Amino acid sequence: MTAVIEARGLQKKYGKHLAVDGIGLRVERGSVFGLIGPNGAGKTTTLRMLVDIIRPTAGELKVLGSVPRRSGIALRRRIGYLPGELKLAERIQGGTLLRHLAQISGPVEPSRIETLAERLGLDLSRPVRALSKGNRQKLGLIQAFMHRPELLILDEPTSGLDPLVQREFLAMVREAREAGQSVLLSSHILTEIQHTADDVAVLAGGKIIAHGDVSSLRLSSVTRLRAVLADTTTEAVRAALEALPSLQDIDTEATTSGDLVRLSATIRGDVDHVVKTLAQFTVHDLTVEEPDLEESILDLYARTNGTK
Ligand code: ATP
């Protein structure tokens, strides 16, 4: 397999602050790679180094086989980049802006801009200044995708998009992969991209603290479960959960309200055994929240540093 992005020991310092602390990355051609991490993790800084907006303090970096700081505009045209903070010309219409950008990054097929705008539900005739945050984001996405670049580098692409548009965007990402393009995208929400990314790296405090395929990361994440149980007592519920072999991975809180027992549990790993244990009671209500990435990452971070 060939890599479209290869980084080794990549570092960026701002004064004494290490925003990116010696990371390694390998994105295979034709794959979708998710860079996940909480605010301030170093995602934007990493992506900016890939497109040569900022330069690494140390480390090796190759994008599409070239070193970004030596490759200039020729490399840039092969990439579609969505910045984290979009700065757009305000006074012109969205469509005019995109056609102008197409002349720089092109060639762009006729009607490609209109097709993408229709898919994402963007009115191209409106001036940029009149567009909402989500609609501006759509403009940013169209300019990144329109010239069918070999590599898409997208910083928080789903930010500001409503769920339907988010779904359409993820379909566009999958189609890009099918067409042989490669995609690197960042997000602070794992669940948003877990069905789309082939590989994921978790960045926190400028370091990669976990990487692998999505299913392996999901298993190490933290899930919150809430249940309302009837015809039982808090003692019985606690005793049942304490009998679980992997008790060290669960924190529970059970309280009684009226005739009901309310259980709140934080589970590290697989929820299956907890759900099966609760099935012996009368279950009035059960919610299993999507893993909270922020929490999962803090948990992973604490464990990586040996404080847990
Ligand atoms: P977010 O999701 O909040 O954008 P992020 O993961 O993209 O977070 P970065 O923007 O890459 O994080 O920032 C990483 C760290 O580097 C932060 O601590 C940030 O304050 C710092 N940083 C980023 N840019 C600069 C800069 N130009 N000067 C000084 N510090 C910076």
Boltz pocket constraint, residues with backbone or C-beta under 6 A from the ligand:
constraints:
  - pocket:
      binder: B
      contacts: [[A, 14], [A, 17], [A, 18], [A, 19], [A, 37], [A, 38], [A, 39], [A, 40], [A, 41], [A, 42], [A, 43], [A, 44], [A, 45], [A, 46], [A, 84], [A, 188]]
      max_distance: 6.0
